[in-house]
Amino acid sequence: MKKIKHILTATALIMVAATTGSYAQATATASATGNIITPITISLVTSMNFGNIAVSPTSGGTVVLSASAGTRTSTGGVTLPATAGTVTAANFTVSGASGYTYAITLPSSATISDGSSHTMALGTFTSYPSGTGVLTGGSQTLKVGATLTVSAAQAPNAYTNSTAVPVTVNYN
């Protein structure tokens, strides 16, 4: 009788353990989705051009090319002749998903050279729009200006990029 009592008690304990163990775990499922959007692109339309510049033999200065207006101003010993030549901010077309915003990253500096040993530094890059753009209708014009530093008695010649001027755009 004692043996039967132990067997019944053990059986009851096993049944209780099995019953409570089956409620210690639960499972649910979820679905996964994703949305592929049009990649953002940037294409050069017009390169930056500071136009004709004159400089004093004794005092250098700067030419500031406005991103928004594409106009220029000068400081120091730099003058801007009435025959300006071609003056334009760099123009890009940014394309991508309509209505999305994007961040604009500009270089900190660049150099232009006459192909010899003469160079001028570019810096203080600006953009229009500034910092962030919106792809209304899937595209936007992005303009970039900068400040050109001209040394006193800068050698006369045509100067162009000796280093790239990268402009980067990324979706926000």
trRosetta pair geometry for C-beta under 8 A, 3 or more apart (Angstrom, degrees):
i j d omega theta_ij theta_ji phi_ij phi_ji
1 4 5.7 -50 -148 34 35 111
1 5 6.4 38 151 -21 64 105
2 5 5.6 -52 -150 33 32 115
2 6 6.6 32 151 -18 64 104
3 6 5.8 -53 -149 36 33 110
3 7 6.3 32 152 -18 65 106
4 7 5.6 -53 -145 38 33 112
4 8 6.2 33 155 -18 66 106
5 8 5.9 -55 -146 38 28 110
5 9 6.3 28 154 -19 63 108
6 9 5.7 -54 -144 38 30 111
6 10 6.2 29 156 -18 64 108
7 10 5.8 -55 -145 39 29 110
7 11 6.2 31 154 -20 63 108
8 11 5.6 -53 -144 37 30 113
8 12 6.3 32 155 -20 64 106
9 12 5.7 -54 -148 36 30 112
9 13 6.4 30 153 -19 64 106
10 13 5.7 -53 -147 36 31 112
10 14 6.4 33 154 -20 64 106
11 14 5.8 -54 -148 35 31 112
11 15 6.4 30 154 -19 64 106
12 15 5.8 -55 -148 36 31 111
12 16 6.4 30 154 -18 65 106
13 16 5.8 -54 -146 37 31 110
13 17 6.2 30 155 -18 65 108
14 17 5.8 -55 -145 39 29 111
14 18 6.2 28 156 -18 64 109
15 18 5.8 -55 -144 39 29 110
15 19 6.2 30 156 -21 64 109
16 19 5.7 -56 -145 36 29 111
16 20 6.4 16 162 -8 65 108
17 20 6.4 -60 -142 43 27 100
17 21 6.0 30 159 -24 63 115
18 21 5.8 -55 -140 36 26 115
18 22 6.8 30 161 -26 59 104
19 22 6.4 -58 -159 24 27 109
19 23 7.7 7 152 -4 58 106
20 23 6.2 -68 -160 40 40 103
20 24 7.1 55 147 -43 68 101
21 24 5.7 -43 -154 6 41 121
37 96 7.4 45 141 175 108 92
37 97 4.2 -26 -179 -66 119 142
37 100 7.2 95 168 -55 153 150
37 171 7.8 95 85 -95 140 159
38 95 7.6 -72 139 141 129 85
38 96 5.2 166 100 -163 101 52
38 97 4.7 161 42 -65 94 70
38 138 7.3 18 64 -144 158 106
39 96 6.7 -94 118 -119 28 92
40 94 6.8 -6 -171 -174 97 93
40 95 7.2 162 -152 86 50 47
40 96 3.8 -16 -101 -80 67 139
40 97 7.7 -63 -71 9 78 79
40 100 7.8 -117 -79 98 110 137
40 102 5.9 129 -133 -107 151 140
40 135 7.8 -132 -116 -63 96 144
40 169 5.7 -123 149 112 131 106
40 170 6.9 153 62 -131 152 26
40 171 5.6 -176 -31 -47 135 86
41 94 7.2 168 85 -153 49 48
41 95 5.0 -9 57 58 96 94
41 96 6.7 163 15 -64 64 81
42 92 5.2 3 -172 174 96 132
42 93 7.3 163 -152 81 49 45
42 94 5.2 -14 -100 -101 80 74
42 95 7.9 178 -79 20 34 68
42 142 7.2 -36 -136 38 110 141
42 167 6.6 -135 156 99 155 98
42 168 7.8 -165 13 -137 154 26
42 169 5.1 132 -55 16 127 121
43 92 6.3 150 73 -161 40 77
43 93 5.0 -12 57 56 97 93
43 95 7.5 14 2 2 107 109
44 47 6.7 21 -176 -71 126 68
44 90 7.2 -57 -137 -172 93 101
44 91 7.7 100 -165 84 55 56
44 92 5.8 -45 -100 -104 42 80
45 91 4.2 -53 67 105 113 101
45 92 6.1 177 4 -104 90 21
45 93 5.8 88 -48 -23 115 92
45 141 7.6 -35 10 -134 152 94
46 49 8.0 -71 161 -3 99 106
46 88 5.5 -53 141 132 134 143
46 90 6.5 -173 95 -148 69 41
46 91 4.2 39 39 33 97 105
47 88 7.9 92 85 86 45 111
47 90 5.8 -23 -157 -112 32 88
48 65 6.6 117 -164 106 106 161
48 88 7.0 -150 -137 96 35 70
48 89 6.2 -21 -114 -162 82 36
48 90 4.0 -43 -53 -49 85 91
48 144 6.6 -72 -71 94 118 92
48 145 7.2 141 -128 -120 118 41
48 146 6.6 26 -163 17 159 110
48 165 7.1 -39 15 83 131 168
49 85 7.6 -121 154 122 117 104
49 86 4.8 -8 124 111 153 98
49 87 6.1 -142 101 -119 91 26
49 88 5.1 39 40 41 99 80
50 53 6.2 -1 129 -44 114 123
50 63 5.2 90 -162 109 124 144
50 65 5.7 -109 -103 -61 77 127
50 72 6.4 99 -153 -104 71 153
50 87 6.8 0 -176 -123 21 80
50 148 5.2 -14 -92 -10 157 155
51 72 6.8 -151 31 13 120 150
51 80 7.3 50 93 -151 123 100
51 84 4.6 -20 -177 167 149 78
51 85 4.1 156 -155 69 76 97
51 86 5.9 -163 -96 75 78 37
51 87 3.8 -26 -41 -72 128 88
52 80 7.4 114 89 -159 74 62
52 81 5.1 -44 112 44 123 116
52 83 6.0 17 36 103 158 77
52 84 5.8 -173 35 -169 96 26
52 85 4.1 127 -26 -7 90 120
53 63 5.8 -87 -109 -54 131 146
53 74 7.6 149 -138 -101 95 130
53 78 6.2 -26 -170 -161 105 105
53 79 7.8 142 -166 75 57 44
53 80 6.7 -35 -113 -104 61 63
53 81 7.8 -160 -104 3 13 90
53 148 7.7 -108 -77 99 163 139
53 150 6.3 -152 149 -86 141 155
54 78 7.2 142 80 -160 51 54
54 79 4.7 -21 69 65 105 92
54 80 7.5 -171 24 -82 85 16
54 81 5.7 91 -19 -45 116 97
55 59 7.9 -146 -180 87 82 56
55 60 6.4 2 -163 -122 126 56
55 61 6.9 -169 -128 31 94 92
55 77 5.7 66 -166 117 70 97
55 78 5.3 -22 -102 -101 79 68
55 79 7.6 -179 -82 21 31 69
55 150 5.0 -144 -89 143 138 128
55 151 7.5 71 163 84 158 40
55 152 6.7 -169 154 -131 114 33
55 153 7.0 -133 109 -45 112 15
55 154 5.0 61 44 23 155 104
56 59 4.4 14 76 49 136 80
56 60 7.6 -131 57 -64 88 26
56 61 7.8 73 19 -10 102 110
56 76 7.8 -123 23 141 119 82
56 77 3.2 -89 25 -172 119 121
56 78 7.6 -100 1 -59 83 34
56 79 8.0 88 -44 -10 80 98
56 152 6.1 -40 91 -134 80 84
56 153 7.8 -49 112 -49 47 58
57 152 6.3 55 161 173 26 90
57 153 4.5 46 -145 -79 62 93
58 77 6.8 -170 76 -111 61 155
58 152 5.5 -40 152 -157 11 134
58 153 7.5 54 -53 -37 29 97
59 76 5.6 -152 150 172 103 95
59 77 3.0 147 95 -46 90 134
59 152 5.2 61 -11 -98 4 111
60 76 5.9 7 108 132 44 147
60 77 5.7 4 -29 48 4 112
60 78 7.1 19 180 -47 48 95
60 149 7.2 39 156 175 127 76
60 150 5.3 -171 -159 101 90 63
60 151 4.5 -60 -95 -149 137 25
60 152 4.3 -94 -42 -40 78 61
60 154 7.1 91 -115 -40 99 102
61 74 6.0 64 124 175 134 89
61 75 4.6 -169 -170 92 107 62
61 76 2.4 -172 -94 64 98 108
61 77 4.9 -177 -22 43 110 54
61 78 3.5 -132 72 -2 120 99
61 150 5.9 -3 63 59 60 100
62 74 6.8 174 88 -151 50 55
62 75 4.8 14 46 43 88 107
62 76 6.5 88 7 17 65 116
62 78 6.4 -143 50 19 19 149
62 147 5.2 -6 -173 -176 128 102
62 148 6.4 148 -160 76 68 51
62 149 5.5 -32 -101 -100 86 55
62 150 6.7 165 -99 15 29 82
63 72 5.4 2 -179 -174 97 124
63 73 7.4 163 -155 81 53 37
63 74 5.3 -23 -101 -100 68 81
63 78 5.9 -123 -58 150 82 151
63 80 7.2 115 -121 -79 110 106
63 147 7.2 160 79 -156 44 54
63 148 4.5 -6 55 54 96 107
63 150 6.6 55 -11 -20 96 120
64 72 6.3 157 79 -153 48 66
64 73 5.0 -10 55 57 102 87
64 74 7.6 -173 15 -83 74 30
64 75 7.5 53 -17 -14 105 104
64 124 7.7 -40 -122 95 95 131
64 145 7.4 54 171 153 66 122
64 147 5.0 -18 -103 -104 73 84
64 148 7.9 -159 -73 22 29 69
65 70 7.4 -8 -178 -151 89 40
65 71 7.7 -180 -149 94 53 27
65 72 5.0 -25 -97 -95 62 95
65 87 7.4 -161 -126 -169 105 91
65 89 5.9 158 149 -91 107 75
65 145 4.2 -155 106 -154 80 97
65 146 5.9 15 49 48 106 54
65 147 7.5 -170 20 -82 71 33
65 148 7.1 52 -14 -12 106 102
66 69 4.4 13 103 47 138 90
66 70 6.4 -67 79 -11 86 14
66 71 5.1 11 30 54 123 70
66 72 7.0 -152 2 -79 80 39
66 73 7.7 61 -38 -3 101 94
66 89 6.7 -78 96 -64 49 124
66 126 7.5 -40 -150 76 44 137
66 145 5.1 -110 141 -87 11 170
67 70 7.8 8 -172 -66 17 54
67 89 5.0 121 -131 -145 43 150
67 126 4.4 -137 -13 104 127 93
67 127 5.3 -162 -166 -133 161 17
67 128 4.2 163 124 -10 103 97
67 130 7.7 126 79 -79 145 83
67 143 4.7 143 179 113 78 95
67 144 5.6 -28 -120 -137 111 17
67 145 3.6 -129 -58 3 65 100
68 89 7.9 90 11 -24 17 164
68 128 4.0 140 -85 -88 68 154
68 143 6.7 139 -90 79 27 136
68 145 7.8 -61 4 -9 50 133
70 87 6.7 129 157 128 85 84
70 88 5.3 -15 -158 -138 119 51
70 89 4.5 -112 -101 -2 74 94
70 143 6.9 -89 -65 -164 90 141
70 145 7.5 -158 -100 -81 41 114
71 87 7.1 45 -128 136 37 133
72 80 6.2 159 99 -107 113 148
72 87 5.8 -112 -7 -157 118 132
73 80 7.8 -103 -141 -20 23 144
74 78 4.2 -134 -167 102 120 101
74 79 6.1 171 86 -109 162 21
74 80 5.2 -178 -23 -31 128 99
75 78 6.5 36 61 42 41 109
77 152 6.1 41 64 -104 154 82
78 150 5.1 104 -89 54 124 136
80 84 6.6 14 171 -113 100 87
81 84 6.7 -176 82 -80 72 41
84 87 5.2 -46 154 -23 122 123
88 91 7.1 -51 162 -19 115 105
89 128 7.6 37 131 27 166 113
89 143 4.5 57 110 -179 135 104
89 144 6.0 167 173 70 99 36
89 145 4.5 -59 -119 -71 111 83
90 143 6.8 147 77 -160 54 53
90 144 4.2 -17 59 59 109 99
90 145 7.6 -172 20 -69 78 37
90 165 7.3 -160 -59 107 161 137
90 167 7.3 179 111 -30 141 146
91 141 6.2 -23 -162 -167 97 103
91 142 7.4 141 -159 77 47 50
91 143 5.6 -18 -100 -102 67 75
92 141 7.2 143 76 -161 48 53
92 142 4.4 -22 65 65 102 100
92 143 7.7 -175 22 -78 73 30
92 144 7.2 37 -5 -9 110 109
92 167 6.3 -143 -34 87 157 145
93 139 5.9 -6 -176 -170 96 118
93 140 7.6 156 -155 79 55 35
93 141 6.2 -35 -100 -101 62 59
93 142 7.5 168 -96 18 12 84
94 102 6.5 -148 168 58 143 153
94 133 6.1 94 63 93 155 154
94 135 6.7 -111 115 -94 99 95
94 139 6.5 156 84 -155 52 62
94 140 5.1 -15 59 61 102 85
94 141 7.8 166 17 -102 81 9
94 142 5.1 60 -21 -20 114 122
94 169 5.3 136 -128 -88 126 177
95 135 7.2 95 -152 -139 29 121
95 138 6.1 20 -156 151 78 82
95 139 4.5 -18 -100 -99 75 93
96 100 6.0 -71 112 60 117 130
96 102 6.9 107 35 -58 151 134
96 135 5.1 -99 63 -97 89 164
96 138 6.6 -162 72 -161 34 65
96 139 7.7 130 20 -87 54 52
96 171 6.9 -163 166 -77 158 101
97 100 4.4 61 81 -11 99 131
97 135 6.4 104 77 82 45 147
97 138 6.9 -72 -176 -118 11 76
97 171 7.6 30 33 -107 114 128
98 135 5.9 -129 -119 119 31 99
98 136 7.2 32 -156 -166 80 21
98 137 5.8 -27 -126 -154 110 8
98 138 4.2 -43 -71 -60 85 73
99 134 7.3 -21 -154 -175 29 95
99 135 6.6 -36 24 77 20 83
99 136 7.2 60 -81 -105 46 45
100 134 7.6 173 92 -151 32 58
100 135 5.1 9 57 34 76 119
100 171 5.7 -33 163 -133 132 102
100 172 7.5 175 174 39 84 82
101 132 5.6 7 -179 180 113 109
101 133 6.8 163 -155 84 64 41
101 134 5.3 -33 -99 -97 73 69
101 135 7.5 -159 -86 4 23 80
101 171 7.5 102 83 -158 50 60
101 172 4.5 -12 93 22 99 128
102 132 6.9 161 80 -154 40 64
102 133 5.3 -15 58 60 91 90
102 134 7.9 171 16 -86 75 24
102 135 6.7 63 -12 -35 112 103
102 169 4.9 31 153 -178 134 101
102 170 6.1 162 -161 80 88 30
102 171 5.4 -57 -103 -98 82 36
102 172 6.1 -157 -105 -19 23 81
103 131 7.1 -42 -145 170 69 60
103 132 5.9 -34 -102 -100 52 75
103 169 6.9 161 78 -152 49 53
103 170 5.1 -13 52 60 98 88
103 171 7.9 22 10 105 81 10
103 172 5.7 113 -35 -76 90 84
104 127 5.0 -116 139 80 152 168
104 129 7.4 166 -14 86 145 79
104 130 7.6 -127 55 -170 137 25
104 131 6.0 -176 45 -165 100 10
104 132 6.7 -151 4 -75 91 23
104 133 6.2 77 -46 -14 113 102
104 142 6.7 172 -111 -148 131 134
104 167 7.1 -19 -164 -174 90 94
104 168 7.6 142 -162 80 42 54
104 169 5.9 -16 -101 -100 61 79
105 167 7.4 156 80 -164 58 46
105 168 4.1 -14 60 64 109 104
105 169 7.5 -167 20 -74 78 31
105 170 7.4 31 -9 2 113 104
106 125 3.9 -158 160 105 135 132
106 126 7.5 -30 -62 -68 174 9
106 127 6.0 -163 -61 -36 127 113
106 144 6.6 160 -117 -137 116 119
106 167 6.1 -8 -109 -117 63 78
107 110 5.6 62 106 -45 150 101
107 125 5.9 95 60 -17 67 154
107 165 5.7 -123 14 -153 142 59
107 166 5.6 107 -61 53 109 72
107 167 7.5 -80 -16 -72 85 55
108 123 7.0 -3 157 -136 56 84
108 125 7.6 -122 -111 12 17 112
109 121 6.3 -27 -163 -169 109 101
109 122 6.4 145 -162 82 55 64
109 123 4.8 -14 -105 -93 82 88
110 121 7.7 143 79 -161 41 56
110 122 4.3 -10 62 57 87 119
110 123 7.9 -180 25 -67 61 50
110 146 7.7 -37 37 -151 110 167
110 161 6.9 -37 166 -130 124 90
110 163 5.1 -156 -153 84 78 105
110 164 7.2 -105 -127 96 122 29
110 165 4.7 -33 -68 -90 167 85
111 119 5.1 -10 -174 -170 113 124
111 120 7.1 151 -158 75 65 39
111 121 5.9 -36 -103 -105 73 55
111 122 6.8 -154 -76 13 22 86
111 161 7.8 101 86 -152 54 51
111 162 5.1 -40 101 57 101 105
111 163 5.0 70 39 14 87 111
112 119 6.7 151 80 -156 41 69
112 120 5.3 -14 60 59 92 91
112 122 6.5 74 -16 -33 96 109
112 148 7.6 -21 23 -132 128 111
112 159 4.2 85 135 150 112 108
112 160 5.7 -141 -156 127 99 7
112 161 5.8 -52 -108 -82 75 33
112 162 6.4 137 -142 1 23 84
113 116 7.5 -167 171 48 97 43
113 118 6.6 137 -155 86 66 56
113 119 4.7 -30 -95 -99 80 80
113 120 7.9 -177 -78 19 38 65
113 159 6.1 171 83 -149 10 85
113 160 7.0 -41 58 62 60 54
113 161 7.8 2 22 137 81 16
113 162 3.8 47 2 -45 123 129
114 118 4.6 11 22 69 118 110
114 119 7.8 -136 5 -75 74 40
114 155 6.3 -99 8 93 160 117
114 157 3.7 57 -140 101 136 140
114 158 6.6 123 -130 72 81 43
114 159 5.1 -55 -69 -90 69 72
115 157 7.7 -125 31 157 91 141
115 160 8.0 28 -48 40 88 97
116 155 7.5 -61 66 102 130 161
116 157 7.5 143 17 -19 113 177
118 154 7.0 112 -170 -169 121 74
118 155 4.3 -98 -99 40 158 128
118 157 6.5 119 71 38 143 133
118 159 7.5 -100 112 -96 100 108
119 159 7.7 119 -138 -143 39 123
119 162 6.6 -67 -116 19 110 145
120 148 5.8 28 145 -174 127 94
120 149 6.1 -179 -172 75 83 62
120 150 5.9 -10 -130 -96 127 57
120 151 7.3 -143 -105 -3 81 85
120 154 6.7 25 -79 -141 112 138
120 159 5.8 28 20 -178 115 166
121 148 7.5 154 85 -154 46 49
121 149 4.6 1 61 42 94 116
122 125 7.4 50 149 -70 101 91
122 146 4.7 24 -171 143 102 147
122 147 7.1 142 -158 74 54 48
122 148 5.8 -25 -100 -98 71 66
122 149 7.8 -158 -78 11 24 80
122 165 6.9 -25 89 -102 154 121
123 146 6.7 135 65 -173 18 102
123 147 5.5 -34 72 65 70 98
123 149 7.0 20 19 -21 107 112
124 146 6.3 131 79 -159 63 62
124 147 4.2 27 55 10 117 120
125 144 6.2 -9 -170 -171 103 103
125 145 7.2 158 -155 87 54 44
125 146 4.7 -23 -99 -98 64 94
125 165 7.9 157 -101 -166 137 106
126 130 6.8 -33 -172 -109 84 100
126 144 7.1 159 82 -154 46 54
126 145 5.0 -12 60 63 97 92
126 146 7.0 179 16 -80 71 41
127 130 5.6 145 76 -107 75 47
127 131 7.3 167 65 -24 114 35
127 142 6.2 -14 -167 -174 113 94
127 143 6.7 149 -159 81 59 52
127 144 5.2 -22 -101 -99 78 72
127 145 7.8 179 -83 22 31 68
127 167 7.6 126 -95 -143 127 122
128 142 7.4 159 80 -159 49 49
128 143 4.5 -8 56 59 98 104
128 144 8.0 -163 21 -70 68 33
128 145 7.7 36 -7 -3 102 103
129 132 6.6 -53 122 83 124 45
129 133 4.7 148 49 -95 124 76
129 134 7.7 47 6 8 164 74
129 140 7.5 -25 3 160 113 139
129 142 7.2 -66 29 -118 69 76
132 172 6.8 19 -136 -54 114 137
133 140 5.0 180 172 92 126 155
133 142 6.1 -71 -69 -89 156 104
133 169 7.3 -34 35 -134 124 123
134 140 6.5 119 76 -66 47 148
135 138 5.6 6 162 -143 107 18
135 139 6.2 21 -153 -59 85 13
135 140 5.6 -116 -106 -15 49 106
136 139 7.9 -53 69 63 54 42
136 140 6.5 84 29 -77 78 99
142 167 7.2 165 122 153 134 143
142 169 7.3 -142 -51 -71 167 132
144 165 7.8 161 121 146 145 123
144 167 5.7 -120 -60 -91 155 142
146 165 7.9 -99 -40 -145 152 136
150 154 5.0 -76 -171 -29 86 150
151 154 4.9 127 60 -75 77 86
161 164 6.5 53 179 -96 137 31
161 165 6.4 -114 -111 -15 126 97
